[in-house]
């Protein structure tokens, strides 16, 4: 194998058709080929018509099936089958999905396919199978295809070489920006929002008038995207200008909502437009989840009352809630506000990928329209020349009608005879046809006809004399004798109907010839003058604007603009009605919030084998702090607790407290308070309560513990002294100033032990003495504490007489 790697061009022994090459080179070349194919043929749209090959082939195949916007529908299965069989050798499911998307008015700003049947909906439901739906082109798609019969674009062979397909469509309007595009390739992607055709036409007209216009000037005509689902863009204008200038950026898009008055002070919010590409059903589910988890506690319910239009009803929990505050919370936590990314990565001339500014994209479209105009003009010029040649032959036949009839009747090869007959000499013609004997003067008198001029002379024996002239502008590509007829002219004479021999037909030929000559001169001027070309393109754009502007169904701008700052954090008190509650937590950790401030000594019901542990008064606006034996603090909103009708819910379902950890303390949060925390090993410190509030279910680690050590003490710091008692019943009193203030750590030694650990600790004012409850339940206060006062980390002295046997101060 090493020889094969060192000599990549060496032939294998088993035949010259196998060539060895390094694996890295082989894989690299093949992957590069795949990447280029993906970029050019699947992911990135063409800047000229804004289409990918699959969409272009769908439209062209539907045109070939004659599915005009005013015609009938055809089965979608037939359409996708023709596309797959003739032009796009990929799966029919992918083709049908692409076609169905072109028919979805909530996905495409200007649908290119008119669908009949179930083509999906904004809830995210998929379209019906292709055998159940029908489709045809829309008037917008026809504007994309207009000019294909006039050599407007190049054609190429299809995948098997049996048919021809267009390389690009003529596209009367900048479809790339009008309908947008999205795609993911290898190493690059594109994401372009839709825009308003009328605004795009205005920007193109300005670019034609001022080719060196600045990017920012175009924003006067195209202020931003125009999404099919409407919505409100709240992105600052500077950010939008930067995005269009560089081709990369993002737009903040919000739903459209209004406050609906229900009377008697009651109200509700109605959402009438949702952001682009957001599935309504998933949005409703997400908001319902926010209500269930009480992440937006001021929202009570959501109802989807949508029919053909969007109507999502949001009910506040209280009429005193500020609607702006409620919507601000929903913007932060749901897809009622999204961020749409802009990445205008497109194929320039269908070949080169490039991230373009809006000006570059419009410039590419205008250059394409100029090329289309020139090609269509040349094609039309060729058609006119051909028709003028035919007209020359027909007029010659009218001037020499008797002779032509004689040739056709008696000659064995009338076509050859017509081509090689000399028509330069005059031939007498019987013209009088009416009973009235006034001589008839042919309207062809004095008219240039294929290099001949008919002059009427009243004194001549014949009614007309043909004289050879050299007319200007008339083609002289006739293939017979110098004064004969061409093959095309002879064929046209032979195919002429007898009814065309009427007198009025002569006048019609004259008018047609005159009109064609005038049109031909105008086309030659157009091809020679670039200013006339841009004037014609401007006229076409104005026609497109009038066709698809505000009078077109859905042509008016749907997305509005609004200034909006960043969503600020809303205090919990602003979202919740303040009501008194009593917090009850059992020994097994089941918690509930009972309405009102009930008697703390009243008898409450608990599950079998369970009993009360924490019970205290609070408000619905309070935040509760939970201290676990693992040294972590957890935060729970009192408004999110279950009601007091049942037994409550396990607190572990609301926070991520491990099963091996116990609840050490539960209390309401007071921002300016300081807490004494300590472990069973006798280590502790003072922590500000503001530093322990957690924002997530996982809580915040404050007291570090290892091994068998557990967090044991969490009490408010009140006074200038601290008393600790160990499991050995020794009590130590020291000054609180000796204890450091920290936000996290193991802490410092409070009391020294030979065996056992910390049993309890409390803080008090030294001048007031140390209090505890004796075994009889009476409160006892000891003021003479000199025997137990010492330095922090000392061993202490045995507890005074009457100290509780459970070694607890309270």
N, C-alpha and C positions, 0 to 999 in steps of 0.2 A: 504493500500500500504506500510506503514511503516513496517508492519510485514513481508511482502515479501522481503523487502530490508534487514531486520535484519537477516532473516533466508533464505538464498538463496537456500538451499537444500530441503526446505519443499515442498511437493507435493501439487498441486492445487486440490481443491475438485472435479473438473470435470474430472479428469483422471490422471493416473500416467505418461502419455507421455509428459506432460507439466511440465517443470522445471523452476522455477523462479530464476533469478539472477540479480544482480545490473546492471543498464543500462550501466554504465561506463565500467564494465567488458565485457558485451555482445558486445558493440560496439567496444571496443578495440581488442577483440579476432577476431572478424569478419574482422575488417579493417586490422589487421596484416596478416590474411590469404590472403586477397585481395592483400596487398602490396607484400607479398612473391611470389604470383602467377604472379604478374606483373613483378617483378624483374627477376624471373627465366624463365618465359615462353614467355615474350614479349619484354622486353627492353634490357637486357644485353646479349651480345653474349658469346658463349663458347670459352674459351681460346684455346681449342684444335683444332677445325675446324673453329673458327671465325664466326659461323653462329647462327642465332636465329632459334627457332623451325619452324617458317613459311617458312623460306628460305630452311631449311634442308628438310622439307616435300615436298616443291615444287620440289627440285632436285630429291628426291627419287621417287616421283610420276611420274616424267618425265622419270626416268630410268625404272620404271615398265611398262611405256607405250612404251618402246623401242625407245625413241626419241634420237638416237645417233647423234653425230655431222656429221656423213656421211650419215645419213638416211633422211627420209622425215620429213616434218613439220606437226603439228597437230594444230587444232583450239585452241586458247587460252582458249576459253570457256570450251572446253573439259578438258583441263589441270586443270584449276581452279576448275571445277566441281569435278574432281577426287580427288584433294587435299582436298576439303571441305568435300566430302562424305566419304573419307577413313581415313584421317589423321588429318585434321585441322578443327574442328567444329566452324568456325567463318564465317564472311561474305565473299561472293565471291568477292565483290568489293575490300576488303582489300587484299585478296590473289592475285587478278589480279594486283593491284597496286604494291605489293611487287615483283611479277614476272616481271612486266614491267620495274621496276627499275634495276633489274638484267640484263636487255637487253640494257640499256642505256649506251653507251660508254662514254658519257660526265659526268655520275654520278658514274660509276663503272670502276675502273682502268683495271680490267680483267673481262669482261662480262661473266657471267655463263650461260646466255640464249641467243640463237641466234634467234632474232626476225625477222619476215617477215611481213611488213606492217608498219603502223604508230604507233611507240612506243614513241611519244613525241620528243621534240627537245630542244636545249639549250635556245631557246627563252622563254621557260616556258609553251609551249602548251602541253595539256594533251594527253596521248595515245588515240587511237581510241578504241571503245568498243571491248570487248573480242571476240565478234562474227565476227569481221572484221580482226583480226590479227591471225598469226600463229607463232609457236615457236618450237624450239628443243634445245637440250643441246649443249654447246660448248666443245671444247677439254679441256678447263680449268676445266669445271664442271666434265668431265669424270675423270680427275686426282683427283678430290675431292672424287669421288665415287669408285675409283679403290680399290678392295679388299673386297667389301661387300659380295661377294659370297664365301669368304674364311674365314669366321668367324673372321674378323679383329676387329669388334666392337660388343658390346652388342646390342641386340634388346629387345624391350618391346611391350606390347600390345597397340594397338591404343585406342582411346577414348571409343569405345564400345566393345572392346575385340574380335573383329572379325578378325583383321589383326595384323601384326607385323610391327614395324617401327624401324629404327636405333636410338639409343640414341645419337650417334655422328657419324660423317663421318670420314673415314680413313685419308683424306686430305694429299696429297703428298707434299704440300708446306704450309708455315705459312699464311693461308688465312686471318687470323684476321688482320695482318698488311698489307697484299698485297692489299686487297680491302677496309680495314677500316670498321668502323661501327659507328652508332649513335643511340641513344635511350634515352628516358626519363622515369624513373620509379618513384616509390614513395620514395622521400627522396634521390634519387641518379640518376645520369645520366652518359652517356658515349658518347664520341666523339673521334674517332680514325681516323686519316687521312690515305689515301692509300699510299703504298710504292712500290718499284720496286722488283719484284720476284728475279731477278738475284742478287741484293744486299742482299736481305734477306737470300738467300741460302749461299752466302759467309759468312755472319755473323753466320749462323748456323754451317757451317763447322769450323769456328774459335772457336765457343763455344764447338764443339765436341773435337777439338784438345786441347783446353785450357778451361776446365770446370769452372775454377775460374777466368775467364777473367773479367776485370773491365768494367763497363758500358760505360765509355768514349772510351775504345778501340773499342767497336762495332761501334762507329761513323766513324771509318776508313772505314767500309764496308757499313754502312747505314748512309750517311751524313744527311738525312732528308726525308721528305715526297716526293712522286712522284705523283702529281695530274694528273688525266686524261685530264684536260684542259690545262696542262702545267703551264705557269706563271713563275714568278721569286720570290724566297724566299729571303727576305732582312733581315731576323732575324739574330742577331749576333750569332756566333758559341757557345759562352758561354751560351746563353739563350737556344739554341737548346739542348746542352748537359744537362743542368739542367732539361729541360722538359722531356727528355727521362730517366733521372736518377730517377726522382720522379714520373713520370706518369702524371704530370699536367704541363701545360704551354700553350703557344700560338705561332703561327708563323705569321709573317707579309708576306702577299702574294700580289704581284703586277702583273699587266698585262704585257705582252711583247709587246713592241712598237719599231718602227723605223721611222726615218725621210726619207721621199721620196722626192727627188729633182724633181721639176717641170720645171727647167730652168729659166733663166733670174732672178735669185735670189729668185724665189718663191719656197715654199716648203709646205709640209703637213705631218702630223703625221698619221701613219697607225698602228692601234692596231691589232695584229695577234693572241693573246691569252688573254683570260680574266680569272680572278680568279675563283677558284673552287666554284661551287654551286651558282654562280651569274647568274641570268637570263639576257640574252643579251637584250631582249626587254625593260625590266625595267631599265637596265643600260643606254640605249640610251635615254629613256624618262627622266631619272634623269639628264643626261648631257644637254639635250635640255632645261630642266627647268633652269639649271644654266646659259645657254646662254640667256634665256628670262628674267630672273631676274637680269642678268648682275653681278652675283656673281663672275664670271670669265670673266672679260671684255676683256681679250686678246684673247678669243676664239670666232670665228665668226660663225662657223657652224659645224654640225656633220652629217655624212652620213653613213648608214649601207649598205655596198656593199657585205655582206657575202653571200656565196653560201654554198658549202659543208665545206668550211673553214671559219674562222673568218677574217673579214676585215672591221674594223670600221675606217672611215676617219675623222680626226679632222683638220679643217681649222683654222689657226690663223687669227686674225684681221689684222695683219701687218707682213710683212716679217722680220721686225726688232726685233720681239719677240724672246726671248730665248726659245728654245724647252724645256729645263730642267725646266725653270721657269713655263711654261705652264703645263707640266705634274705634277710638284710639286703641283700646285693649284688643279689639278684634283684629285690627290691622296688624298688630304686633304678633298675634298668636294664630292667625288663620290666613288662608289664601284670599281673603277679601282685599289684600294688597299683595302684589307680586312684583318681581323685578324682571323685566324682559331684557335679555342681553341682545346687543347689536354687534354683529360681526359680518361686515359686507365683503366676504371673500367670494369672488365670482371669477368666471372664466372670461378673460378679455379676448374677443374674436374667437371664442370657443376653444381656445388652446391654452392660454397662459393664466394660471391662478394668481390672483392679486387681491389684496385688501384695498378696496377703493373708497374714496369719499363719495358723497352724494353727487358732487359736481362731475366726478369722473364717470360715475354710472350713467348720469344723464347725457354726458358727452358721448359715451359709447353708443347709447341709443340713438342719438341724433345723427352720428356718423353712419349708423346702420340705416336709418331712414333715408339719408342722402344716397347711399348706395342702392337702396330699393327704388328710389325715385329715378335714378339714372337708368337702372336696368329695365324698369317698366317703360320708361320713355323710349329707350332704344327698341324695346320689343314692340311698342305701339307704332314706332316709326317704320319698322319692318312690315307690320300689318297694313299700314297706310300705303306704303309703296306697292305692296302686293295688290291691294284693292284698286289703286289708281291704274295699275297695269291692266287689271280686269276691266275696269271702266273704259280704258282706251279701246280695248277690243270690242266691247259692247257698243260703244258709240260708233266705231267703224262699221259694225254690222248694221246699225240703224241707217247710216248714210248710204250703205250699199246693200240694202235689204234684198232687192230682187236677185242680185248676183250671188249673195250668200245662200239664199234659198235654192238657187239653181245648182250651186256647188253641192249642197247637202243632198239634194234630190238625185243628181245624176252622177256624181263622182264616186269612184270606187273607194277612195281613201279621202273622205272630206276633210279630216283634220290636217293631213299633209297639204292638201290643196289650199286650205285657208291660210296655213303658215307660209307657203311659198308663192301665194298669189301677190301680184303687184297692185297695191291699193292706192298708188300715188296718182293714177289718172282718173279723171272724172267719169262717173257713170250716171246715166240718166235714171231718174227715179220717179215713179208715178206717185204723186202726193195727194191729189184731190180725192177725198173720200166721201164728201157729203154731196148731196144733190145740188146744193148751192155751188155755183161755178167760180167763186172767187179763188184765185190762186193761193195756195197755202205756203207760207214761208216757214221753213223748219226752224225751230228754236235753236238748233245746233249751228246755225249760220254764225260765222265769226268766232267759233270756239276752237281752242287748241285741242287737238285730238291726236295723241300719239305721234307728234311731230308733224301733223297736217293741220291746215286751217281751212275751214269751210267758209267761203265768201259768197254771199248772195248777190246775184246780179240779175236785175229784173229784165235786162235786154238780152241776156244770153239765152240760147236755145234750151239749155238745161237749167233747171231751177237753182242749181248750186255748182260752184267750181272749186275743186280741191287744190290748194296750193301748198307746197312744202315750206315749212317754217322751222325755226329753232326755238321752241318754247323754253322758258326758264323753270327749273324745279321739277320737271316731269322726268321720271326715270326712263332711260333708253336701253333697257336690258332685254330687248326682245330677241327671240332666238329664231327668226326666220330670215328671209332676205332683208335687205336694208329697209325696204318699204313693206315687209310682210308682218304677220302676226306672230307672237310668241306662243310657246306651247300652252302656257297658262291662259292666254287670251283665246286661243282656238278651243281649248277645253271648255271655257266659260260660255262661248257662243254655242257650242254643241249642246250644252246642258241647259240653255235658256228655254224657258217655257213659252208657248205660243201666246199666252195671255200677256206676256211682257211686251208684245209688239204694239201695245196701245200708244196713242199720242202722248198721254200723261206720263208714260214711262220715260220718254225722252227728257221731259222736264225734270223728273226725279233724278235721272242720271246726272244731269247738269248741276242740280242743287247738291247732290252728294259729292260730286267732283269738286265743286267750289268749297264746300265745307271741309273736305279732306285736305285740300291744298292749304287752306287757312290753318287747319290744325297742324299740318306738317311744318309749316313755317314757324308756328309757335313752339313746337317741340325742338326744332333746330336752334331757335333762340335760347330755349331752356337749357339745352345741353351745352351751349357755348358760354352761358353766363351763370356764374355761381350765385350771384345775388338773387337771380330769378329762382334758382333752385331752393334757396332758403326761404324765399317768399312763399313758394308753393308748399313747402313743408310747414311753414307757419299757418297757412290756410288750412291744411289738413289737421293740424293740432287744434285749431279753433273749432273745426267741425267735430272732432272727437270730444272736445270739452262740452260743446252744445249737446252732443248725443248722450254722453254719460255723466253730465253734470247734475245740478240740483233737480232737474226735471226727470231724470232717470230714477226709477224705483230703487231707493237705497243709495242714491248718488250723493246726497248731502253728507257733510261730515258728521260722524257719530261720536268720536272721542273728543272730549273737551279737555281744557287745560285749567289748572288751578294751582295756586301757590300753597305749599304746605311745608312746615318745618318738620324736624325730626320729632318722633313721638316721645314725649317725656314720660319718665316713670311716674305713675299715679299712686299716691299714698293709699294704703288699704282703707283708711278712714273715709276717703272720698268715694269709694266704691260700695261701701256697705252701710246700711242703716244701723245706727248704734242702738243696740237693745241689750238689756241685762240678761245674763245667762249664768247658770251654775254648772261648773265643770265637775264631772264625776268620773273618776278612773278607778277601776277595781284592782284587786291584787293580781289578777291574771292579765291585766292590761287592756280590758275592755273600756272604751271611753265614750262619753256622750255629753251633750250640752242641753241641759234642761232650761226651759224658758223661765225668766225671772230669777230673782235672788231668793231662793228658798232657805229654810232654816238648815244650817249645816249639821245640826244634830238630829234632823228628822230621819226616820227609817226609810231606807230605799230597798228596792228589789234587785237582787243579783242572781246570777246563775248558781246552780247547785255546786257547792264546794268553793264558791267565790265569795268575796266580801269587799268592803270599801277600803281604799288606800289613800287616794287623793280626792279632796272635795273642797272647792273654793269658789268664790264669786268672781265673775269676769264680765266683759262686754263682748259683743259680737265683733267689734273692731280690734280686739286684742289679738296679739300673737302669743302663742304658748311655746315655752322652751322646755324641751325634754332632754334630760341628762342621763346618758346610759353608762353602764358599768364599764364599757369599753373606752370611756373618756371622750366621747363625741357628743356634741350638742345638736339637737334637731329642732326645727321650727315648724309649727303647725298653726294654721289660722283657725281661730275659734269659730268663724263663720262656716268653715268647711266640716265641722264635726256633725255627726248624726244627731237627730233630735232625741228627746228624752222619753219618748213613748215606749221604746223597746229597751233592750239591754245595751245598745250601742254597737260599736264595731271594734275589732282589735286594732290597737294603736299601731301594731307592726305592719298593718296593711297600708298605713299612711306614710310611714317612714321606713327606711332600710335599716332597721335595728336587728342585728344578728340574733338567732335563736338562743345562743349561749350567753347573750348579754341581758342584763336586767335593767329595769327603769329605776334610777336612783332618785331623781327629782323631777317634778312637774310643776311649773308655775308660770304666771303671766310675765311678759317681757316689759321691763321698765328701762328705758334707754339710758338714763344717767346713773344707774345703779352699778355697784361693783360686787363681785361674788367671790367667796372663798371656796376653792376647789381643792380636794385632797384625795389621795389614794389610800388603799389599805396598808401600804408600806409606811405610811406616815409622811409622805412627800406632798407638797402642795404649794399654791401661790394664789395671788389675787388677780382676777381677770375682769376687765371692763365688760359690762353686759352688751355694749354696742358691738364688740368684737366677736361675739359668739353666735350672732344670728346667721342661720344657714339659708341659702337660696334654693337648695336642691334637696331631694329626698335622702340623699346619702349623708347629709349633715356636715358638720365641721369638726375636725379633730382639734381638741384643746389640751386635754391632759393625757400625756403619753404614758401608757402602761405596758408592761411586758410580763410574759409568763403567767404566773398565778396571781399577780397583782391586779386589783380591780379598783376602779374609781368608786369612792364611797361617800364623799362629802361634797355637797353643793349648797351653800347657804349665803344669803345676803350679808355683806359686811356692814355692821352697824356698831360703832363705838371705837375705842382706841386700844382695846385689849382682845386677845384671843386665848381661849381655853381649850385644851385638848385632853382627851382621856384615852388611854390605851386599853387593850383587852386585859392587861395586867392590873387594871383599876388604878393606875397611877395618873394623877392629874398634874398638868403643867400649864401655867399662865405666863404669857409673855406679851410684849407690846406689838400691836399690829404693824407698826412702822418697820419691824424687823423682817416682815414678809414682803418679798418683791412683787411688783405688778408685771405680769407677762400676758401675752396673747396665746402662747402655746409652749408646751415643754413638760418636762418631768416635774419641775418645781424644786424646792429646797426642803431639807429635813425639818419637820415640825417637832417631833419628839423621838428620842432614842429608845429602842427596845432591844432587850436581849432575846426575847421570844415573843411570839404573837405579833400584833400590829395595832393600827389605829382603830379605835372603836367609835369615837364621835368627836366633833369639834364645833365650837360656836364662837361668836364675837359678841362683846358687850362693852359697856362703859365702865371702866375700872372704879370710878368714884361711886357708881350706883351698886356695885357688887355683882357677884355671880349668882344666878338663880337656877333652880331646878325643881322638879316635882319629886317629893318623897314618896315612899311606898304607899302612904295613905292618900295620895292625890293632892296633898297640900303643896303650895308653892313656898319654897324656902330660899332665902337670899343670904349669902355669906359675903360680908364686907371685909372681914379680916382675912385677907388672902396672902399675907406676907410669906406664909409657910410654903405656898405653891408657886409664888412668883419666881421666875428664873429667866435664863436666856433661852432663845429658840434652840431646839435640838438637844435640850437637857432631858434627863430621865423623868423628873418630876417626883412628887410625893404621893403616898396613898390617899385616896379620896376621903373627904371628911365624912364623919358619921352621918348617916341618913341619906347618903348618895344612892340613887336608884341602882338596883342589882343588874339592870340591863345595860349599865354604863352609857346611858343617854341623858343629855342635858334637858331635852324636851320630849 
